[in-house]
């Protein structure tokens, strides 16, 4: 583990969620073209996809969907003479490679998730949004020449350093002089999840930073302008040291502030890097990692203490919903679709807003987990809204220090 991972997580190995972004995009394109998802067609296209992060895969799934009949029956807004094409564009991280290309081998969880997607997608609110999007574009009652693009761009989230974002989007491009209504210029977007409730894996200090800022805790006072910490590790730590020696000199000496723990971690790191002898450096690194474990634990405990004793003038309910809204929907408010081997579940912005009205939020620390519990104002029924769980594992083979933001059952709606 590098010290940068205390502040920023890195991708490694095969990631089923990254792969499902592209698979879902193909599925949506096929649905627009045919009115259903043919699994054989989907897998055939999947084998054509070569993952090259700098070179998107593009394919015309259907050059004239209006000629096939189904869409005109489903959506009577389509007039004779329309020429409507659908294309899929896929640009994913290397972590998705195993699920694509001519050499792609069966992956049980992926294959089971595709089965659920093909069987249940017609019943999802996502498809209803897609159909409404198409209708909006085709309301001029004149012949149109339009291309519908379904875009899976997993690389964009990596580059943007934003929260959870729309992994798959549907946008349109009008050819000739076809007028597209201005209110649909912004594409609809979806964030795809697979076999986990984790909405995001945040590095420890970034998670604490965001949470402290959302709840207005003294622990992160003055850091409100930061969404995440600057990259750190070796020479990159200079940016953080500038904060410590500059505007946060006082806070970095105060155990009730996050910068105190950041300073202690970086101080230990720099002492380790200063070692010249390889054997001594290895010993120092192990000691630093053990010390880092203590620092992280204490910073989490300090945050928990401040959450419990928060200023009662804060609107805790609003703050809790604001935090998980950002972590779920991101800056572009993308609806979440969770595709697992036995179901499709969704978190839509519409349903989320309803939950805001119906539930109060309570906070509890259970073991090493911070639980945010929704309490129904009318019935008193309680359920988990979301959980913050530190994942801290240290052994000769691995060093993991991060936070998981896990969505509770209260938020998901299951497609029937």
Rosetta blueprint (number, residue, H / E / L):
1 X L
2 X L
3 X H
4 X H
5 X H
6 X H
7 X L
8 X L
9 X L
10 X L
11 X L
12 X L
13 X L
14 X L
15 X L
16 X H
17 X H
18 X H
19 X H
20 X H
21 X H
22 X H
23 X H
24 X H
25 X H
26 X H
27 X H
28 X H
29 X H
30 X H
31 X H
32 X H
33 X H
34 X H
35 X L
36 X L
37 X L
38 X L
39 X H
40 X H
41 X H
42 X H
43 X H
44 X H
45 X H
46 X H
47 X H
48 X H
49 X L
50 X L
51 X L
52 X L
53 X L
54 X L
55 X L
56 X L
57 X E
58 X E
59 X E
60 X E
61 X E
62 X E
63 X L
64 X L
65 X H
66 X H
67 X H
68 X H
69 X L
70 X H
71 X H
72 X H
73 X H
74 X H
75 X L
76 X L
77 X L
78 X L
79 X L
80 X L
81 X L
82 X L
83 X E
84 X E
85 X E
86 X E
87 X E
88 X E
89 X E
90 X E
91 X E
92 X L
93 X L
94 X H
95 X H
96 X H
97 X H
98 X H
99 X H
100 X L
101 X L
102 X L
103 X L
104 X L
105 X L
106 X L
107 X L
108 X H
109 X H
110 X H
111 X H
112 X H
113 X H
114 X H
115 X H
116 X H
117 X H
118 X H
119 X H
120 X H
121 X H
122 X H
123 X H
124 X L
125 X H
126 X H
127 X H
128 X H
129 X H
130 X H
131 X H
132 X H
133 X H
134 X H
135 X H
136 X H
137 X H
138 X L
139 X L
140 X L
141 X L
142 X L
143 X L
144 X L
145 X E
146 X E
147 X E
148 X E
149 X E
150 X E
151 X E
152 X E
153 X E
154 X H
155 X H
156 X H
157 X H
158 X H
159 X H
160 X H
161 X L
162 X L
163 X L
164 X L
165 X L
166 X L
167 X L
168 X E
169 X E
170 X E
171 X E
172 X E
173 X E
174 X E
175 X L
176 X L
177 X L
178 X L
179 X L
180 X L
181 X L
182 X H
183 X H
184 X H
185 X L
186 X L
187 X L
188 X E
189 X E
190 X E
191 X E
192 X E
193 X E
194 X L
195 X L
196 X L
197 X L
198 X E
199 X E
200 X E
201 X E
202 X E
203 X E
204 X H
205 X H
206 X H
207 X H
208 X H
209 X H
210 X H
211 X H
212 X H
213 X H
214 X H
215 X L
216 X L
217 X L
218 X H
219 X H
220 X H
221 X L
222 X L
223 X L
224 X L
225 X L
226 X L
227 X L
228 X L
229 X L
230 X L
231 X L
232 X L
233 X L
234 X H
235 X H
236 X H
237 X H
238 X H
239 X H
240 X H
241 X H
242 X H
243 X H
244 X H
245 X H
246 X L
247 X L
248 X L
249 X L
250 X L
251 X H
252 X H
253 X H
254 X L
255 X L
256 X L
257 X L
258 X H
259 X H
260 X H
261 X H
262 X H
263 X H
264 X H
265 X H
266 X H
267 X H
268 X H
269 X H
270 X H
271 X H
272 X H
273 X H
274 X L
275 X L
276 X L
277 X L
278 X H
279 X H
280 X H
281 X H
282 X H
283 X H
284 X H
285 X H
286 X H
287 X H
288 X H
289 X H
290 X H
291 X H
292 X H
293 X H
294 X H
295 X H
296 X H
297 X H
298 X H
299 X H
300 X H
301 X H
302 X H
303 X H
304 X H
305 X H
306 X H
307 X H
308 X H
309 X L
310 X L
311 X L
312 X L
313 X L
314 X L
315 X L
316 X H
317 X H
318 X H
319 X H
320 X H
321 X H
322 X H
323 X H
324 X H
325 X H
326 X H
327 X H
328 X H
329 X H
330 X L
331 X L
332 X L
333 X L
334 X L
335 X E
336 X E
337 X E
338 X E
339 X E
340 X E
341 X L
342 X L
343 X E
344 X E
345 X E
346 X E
347 X E
348 X L
349 X H
350 X H
351 X H
352 X H
353 X H
354 X H
355 X H
356 X H
357 X H
358 X H
359 X E
360 X E
361 X E
362 X E
363 X E
364 X E
365 X E
366 X E
367 X L
368 X L
369 X E
370 X E
371 X E
372 X E
373 X E
374 X E
375 X E
376 X E
377 X L
378 X L
379 X L
380 X L
381 X L
382 X E
383 X E
384 X E
385 X E
386 X E
387 X E
388 X E
389 X E
390 X E
391 X E
392 X E
393 X E
394 X E
395 X L
396 X L
397 X L
398 X L
399 X E
400 X E
401 X E
402 X E
403 X E
404 X E
405 X E
406 X E
407 X E
408 X L
409 X L
410 X L
411 X L
412 X L
413 X E
414 X E
415 X L
416 X L
